């Protein structure tokens, strides 16, 4: 068994959480999602692609929705390598008509989808006093409204057809804690979390599960340049986690496939945080406060 990177010595007893099984492993039986179409918004890159990949390994037909053709191409290439059916479609989830068209295309190709992963979101760090009204609207519109439009579209179709299904909304831990530097995204993700709890109750009688999935730090090459720059200021990312390591992308995919699997049918209205307990970390003494502006290397505020 391999162990995580540590900053202490063995004598300190600091070993961190063990690394997960190798890529390609799964706790679920092979073929768990045979015959199931899984829609993943923003599934062409980063965390969305990692989630789509694990569903594909378990037999699902994958539908990737994204605004950017290059992201769709990257997602298609990754899934085709696994030898399973994949469909990509341009979709701006802020537009309910485009969302409906995405599901029309998916249903025509693979039948009514049984799983939706609402992964698409918008985010970038900015001090709240510098944030423009357009920046606020854009992030809230994509992250909160888009998630709702997609969830609503699949639920309406499942309810009308009398079929069960599973919806997973990808959230963020600052939905609970607040997110300095991310006021727009934190507010939107708080709405997404509340949506999980509300819709799970409303749609449970129709056989539709709704759950949340919150990733911790899962570094990947598709992170935006500004977020990568913020991470670069933390020299030891492993040592900054209680687990003494960052997440492996496949771990998030495994969590998503479990929540949507037949083995989690009685789990609904729950948000699963996959971050090695990082969001629950507290210090015995409060560190010196550093403003968001200073953390981002910005000068004094100028109106």
N, C-alpha and C positions, 0 to 999 in steps of 0.2 A: 504494500500500500504506500503510495506516495503522499507526502505531506506538503503543505503550503510553504511558501517563502516566509521566513520569520526574521525579526530584527533582534530577538534575544538569543541567548544560548540555551542549550539543552538543559543546563542546570537550573535555568529560570522556570522551567516547566512550560515555556511558551512554544507551542507547536502549531497553532492555528488549525483551521478546519482542513481535513484531508481534501486532496483533489478528487474530482468526480471520476467515474468510469470514463473510458476513452470515447471519443467521438464515434457515433454509430451504434452505441449501446442504447438499450431502452429497458425500462422496468415494465413496460406493457407488452403483451403478446404481439408477435408479428401479425400484421393484417388487422389490427384493431380498428382501423379506419377504412378498410376495404369498402368500396362502393359509396363512400361519403365525400361530398364536395365541401372543401373548406375555403372560405373567402378570407384573405388576409389583406387588409388595407395597409398601404405602405410596406408591402411584403417583398419588395425588390432589393432592399438594402438593410444592413445593420440588424437590429433586433427583430424586425419583421421577417427578414429572410431566414434568420436562425429559427424562428418559430415555424415558418412555413416548411423549412427543411425537415424538422422532426415529425410534423404531420405527414409529409411525403414518405418518410422512411417507414411509416406505419400503414402505408397503402392509400392515403387520401389522394383524391384529385384536387389540385391546388388552383385557386383563382386569385390572382394578384391584381389589386387595383392601385393605381398611382397616377399622379399628374404628369410625371416626367417620363418620356420614352426611354431614356437611358437607364432609369431605374427598373422599368418593366423588362428591358432587355437583360439586365443583370440578374433579375429574379428568374426569368425564364431559363436562362443558361444554367443557373444553379440547380433548378428543379429537374430540368431535362437530364442532367447528369445522373440523377437517381433513377431514371427510367420510369417515371410515373407521369400521368397526364397533367399538363399545366396550361392554363389559359391566362392571358394578361389583357388588361383593358384600361384605357385612359379614363380616369375618373377624378373629378374634383369633388370631394365629399361635402363641400360647402353647398353644393347644388343638389337638392333632392331629386331633380329630374335625371341628373347624371348618375346618382346613386341607384335609382330605379333601373336605369339602362344597364348598369353593371350587373345587377341581379337578374335582369332579363337575359343577358348574354350568358351568365353562369348557368342559369336554369336551362336554357336552350342546349347548352353543350353537355352538361353533366347531370341535369336534373336539379331538383330543389336542394340548395345547400343545407347541410345539417349543422354546420359550424361557421361562426363568424368571429374573427379576431379583429377588434377595432384597435389597430396599432398606429394608424396614421395620426400625426400630430405636428404642431409647429412650436418651435421654442428657440430662444436665443437669450443670453444674459444681457440685462440692461438695468441700470438703476431706475427705480420707479419715476424719479423726477425727470429723467431724460426720455421717458417712453412717449412716443407719439400716439395720438388717438388711433391712427391707422394700425400701428403695431399691436396695440391692445385688441382692436377688433379682429385683426387677422388671426392672432393666436387663439382667441376665444372662439372664433367662428370655426376654425378647423378642428381644434381639440375638443371642444364641448359640443357645438352644434353638429359638426360632422359625425361625431360618434353617435349622437342621438339619431340623426337621419339614417345612418346605416343600420343601427339596432332596430329602429322602427320598421324599416323596409323588410328585413328578414322576418321579424316577429309577425308582421301582418300576413306575410306569405305562409309561414308555418301554421298560424292560427287558422287561416282560411282552408288550408289543406288538411288540418287535423293531424299534423305531424309534430313530433318533439324536435328540439334542437338545443344548441348551446351557444351562448354569446359570451365572449371574453373581452372586457374593456381593459386595455393597458393603461395603467395609472401611474402615479408618482407618490412617493412617501411624503412630499411636502403638501399633499392634500390634507394631512393631519397637522403638520407642524408649521406650515407657512414656508415660503421660499424666498428669502431675501435675494434680490437680483433676478428673480423670476416671478414677479407679481402677477403677470398676465397668465403664465402657464400654471402657477400654483392655484390661482382662482379657478381656472378652467378644469384642472385635474380634481379639485375638490368637488366640482359639479359632476364630474365623471364618476367619482366614488359614490356620491349620493345617488346617482342614476342607477348604479349597480344594485343598491339596496332597494330602491323604489321599484324598478322594473322586475326584479326577481319576485317580488310579492305579486305584482300585477299579472305577470305572465306565467308564473308557476302553475296555476290551474290548467293552462293550455299545454303544459309539458315543455316549456321553454326555460332553461336555466340561464341565469345571468350572473357572472362572476367577474371579479377584477384581478389583475395580475400586475404587480408592481416590481419593476426591475431595480436592482441596486446598480453598482458600478460594473458595467460590462464593456470595457474598452473595445472599440472596433474601428476599422478603417473608414467607415462611413460617417463618423461623427463630424459635425460641422467644425469649421476652422476655429470659430470663437470658443466653442466648448473644449476643443482640443487644447487651445491656448490656456484656458483656465486649468485644465488637468495638468498641463506642463508645469504649473507653479507648485504642484505637489510632487516632490521628487520621489518619494517612496509611497506609491499608491497602495501597495500591499500592506505596509505597516500602518497605514491610516485606516485600516478596516479591523473590526474586532475579530474577523475570521483570519486575519493576517494574509489575506489574498483577495484579489478581485474575482468577480464571477466569470465563469466560462460560458460562452454563448449557448452551448447545448443545454446547460442547466435551466435556462429560461424556457427553452423549447420543451424540455421534459415536463416542466411545471404546467405549461399550457396544454400539452397533450393529455396530461392526467386530468386537469379540470374539465376537459371536454369529453373524456372517455366514459364508457359505461360503468367504470369503477368509481366514479364521482357523482353519480346521479342524485344523491341526496345532499350534495353541496351546492347551495345557491344563495346569492346575496352576500357572498364572502369575498373579501379582497386578500389575496395571498401575496405577501411581500417576500421577494426572493433577493435578499441582500446581505445575508450573513450577520443579521442583527445590527447593521450599521445605523439604521435610522433610529434605533432605540438607545444609542450610545449617549452617555452623559458623563461629564467630568466631575470629580469631587470638588474642584475649585473652578470658578469661572475664569476662562482665559481673557486677556485684554481684548476689548472690542475693537475690531478693525472694520471700518465702514465698507459698504459694498463698492463704493467708488475706489477706495484704496486697494481693495482686493482685486479689482479689475484693472488697476493701473491707470485710472482716469484722474485728471486734474480736478480742481474745484469746480463746482457747478456754476455755470454761467447761464442765466435765463435767456 
